[in-house]
Amino acid sequence: MRTWRVGTISMGAALVGLGVVLLVSQFLHLDLTTILLSWWPLVFIILGAEILFFVFFSRKESSFVKYDILSILFVGLLGMMGIVCLLLTSSGLMDQVKATVKSEEKTVNLPGFNEKAGKGIQRVVLDTGSYPLTVESGMEESVSIFGTYEERGMENAEPLLKRTDDYLMVKRKGDTLYISFKDMPITNRLLDSDRMNMEATLIIPADLALEIDGQSTDLVLKPRKLLNDWNVKDGGNLRVYLQDNSDIKIEARGADELEGPKDGWKVNDVKLEAASEEEPVKKNGIFKVGKGNHILMVTDTYHVTVHEP
C-alpha cells in the first residue's frame, strides 16, 4: 500500500518560490513587498492542487493519504503572512511602514521672510509660538526671518514648508506689524509620532518698538544699538547678549532667576513669602549698561541671563 504525504510538495514548492523571489529581487533591485503581495496566493493554489491530486489518484490505486501537518502549518503560515500584508496594504499601514523605514531626518531651510516696515510702522508685536527664537536688532528697514527646521521624509521628497504662510502669520494694522509663528505639523506614523523642531532668527529695525509674547519658550535677544524699547513677557529661559557700546536698561519683574556679570543685577524687590512652598521666590531687578536710554522690560520670565563681551 502506497502512502501519500499531503503538504510535502506544497512546502517544497513554497520554499523554492520564496527563494526565487528573494534571489530575483536582489539582482533586479525590485520592491520585495510588491512581489510578495503578488506571489503569496500561489501557496494556497499549490496546497489545494496537491490535495485534489492525491484524492483523485487514491481512488485508482490502493493508497493511504497522510497529511504532513508540519508542512501544512508552514504553508499556512506563509499564507497568513500574505493575508496580513494584504490587509496592511489595503488599510494604508504598509505605506506608513515603508515610509518610516526609508525616511531620514533632514534639516531644511525655512522659507525666508523679508518685508520692509515702512514709515507707517512704529512697533512689532511678536507671538513666538512654541519654538525657540533669536531676536536681533538691525540697521536696515526690513523685518527678516530665516532659520531651519527638522523633518523626517524621503531623500528626494519636497520640503514640507514651501511658503512663509506655512509657518508664519503676518498682518499689518495701523502702526503695528503683527507676527505670529504657527505650530509646525505633527508627523503621525505607525512607528513614531513627533513634532518637528524649528530654530528661527528674527531681525527687526533698531528704531521699532517690540513686544514679545514668549509662550514660555526659550528666547535669545541681541539688542545691539537699540533705539527703542523692547518688552518681553511670559518667557522661558531668556538670554540677553550685549555688546561693548550697548546703551540699555534691563528691568526684570517676576523672574525666578537673575544671572549675569558680577554686581550687574541690582535686585530691588524680592517677595519674602511665596504663594506656596513649592513655588519659587520671584525676583525683580535692574541691569543697566551705559546711560540706559532704552528699556528692555522682562515680565514673568523663568530665567534671565545677561551676557557681556
Salt bridges, closest charged atoms under 4 A:
ASP31 OD2 - LYS98 NZ 3.14
ASP68 OD2 - ARG5 NH2 3.61
GLU105 OE2 - ARG152 NH1 3.19
GLU115 OE2 - ARG172 NE 2.81
GLU136 OE2 - LYS222 NZ 3.90
GLU136 OE1 - ARG224 NH2 2.86
GLU141 OE1 - LYS116 NZ 3.66
GLU151 OE2 - LYS106 NZ 3.88
GLU158 OE1 - LYS162 NZ 3.95
GLU211 OE2 - ARG123 NH1 2.73
GLU251 OE2 - LYS249 NZ 3.28
GLU251 OE1 - ARG253 NH2 3.62
ASP256 OD1 - LYS282 NZ 2.63
GLU257 OE1 - LYS283 NZ 3.79
GLU259 OE2 - HIS303 NE2 3.34
